[in-house]
Amino acid sequence: MLLAIDAGNTNTVFAVLNGDELKSQWRSATKEARTADEHFVWLSHLMELNGIAKEDVTSAIISTVVPQSLFNLRSLCRNYFEIEPIVIGDANVNLGIKINAQDVGADRLVNAVAAHNTYKGALIVIDFGTATTFDVVSPAGDYEGGVIAPGINTSLEALHLAAAKLPRIEVAQPQRVIGDGTIPAMQSGTFWGYVGLIEGLVGRIKAEYDQPMTVIATGGLASLFKNATNIIEHVDQDLTIRGLREIHQKNAGNL
């Protein structure tokens, strides 16, 4: 079985796959100082609850946008599973796509690989994470570039910290745009403001790229925004894990 690890700025996802089948996946808060020992104590217990033995894991792949976490994640694979993981970004790892941009996060490239293998034509991949990213994939699967905006929870936290009387609130879709109090007004500005951001940026990307494009969304809040705009055509929550599996299949035995 394959252990796929996607370490983002906020959360780290651990998934175990048996071929194309996703057996189980778990999410933990990303902490740079969390050791390989701590990772294993937490992960092995969850694996056991799901009937997965340590010996069942025979390969691993890691994608991380937090460089400080890589050493401990790599040590987890080496010390406890006795396997050398494939790491997205290493020079000898073949993603199978051409990258026409510089300094692109590993997660965005993995998403591009999975999106191209699943959907046809030119694509826009929106990932709702700590940042909200919009990535452009050509019909040939090449990564063309994209847009990075503050994530919605990042924006909410900044608003709370910068304004003494504005509380922390949850992300929710208000029924009315005009709020009748501080919290409804914050919810409206945040939610409908993000809908405007999504629609505006997708519209500008399509106009600049000048050809039909399919829009795919992933990340925790993708489903919430899918119901508020017809810009998003597909919600694909397993996009990153599927991309890691596909990259692993391409590179297994070649490293």
Secondary structure, 3 states (H helix, E strand, C coil): CEEEEEECCCEEEEEEEECCEEEEEEEEECCCCCCHHHHHHHHHHHHHHCCCCHHHCCEEEEEECCHHHHHHHHHHHHHHCCCCCEECCCCCCCCCCCECCCCCCHHHHHHHHHHHHHCCCEEEEEEECCEEEEEEECCCCCEEEEEEEECHHHHHHHHHHHCCCCCCCCCCCCCCCCCCCHHHHHHHHHHHHHHHHHHHHHHHHHHHHCCCEEEEEEECCHHHHHCCCCCCCEECCCHHHHHHHHHHHHHCCCC
